[in-house]
């Protein structure tokens, strides 16, 4: 079976570790790229990346709150907005 962004979103919303493991593996590199693009002087700041990840995991984060999972392109656009808001 292929695990997609749809399944990841569903599993993260349900608090399943599989979703969060997939998110960390596949989207932390994207978060680093967003930081390198928008905040080049802080892109290597591990504490900043940790703070962003904690913010994304909070219930008030809208990233995983949509009743319908988003396709990957829309998910990445939402992820970028959440990362910028967290910084």
Secondary structure, 3 states (H helix, E strand, C coil): CCCCHHHHHHHHHCCCHHHHHHHHHHHHHHHHHHHHHHCHHHCCCHHHHHHHHHHHHCCCCCCCCCCCCCCHHHHHHHHHHHHHHHC
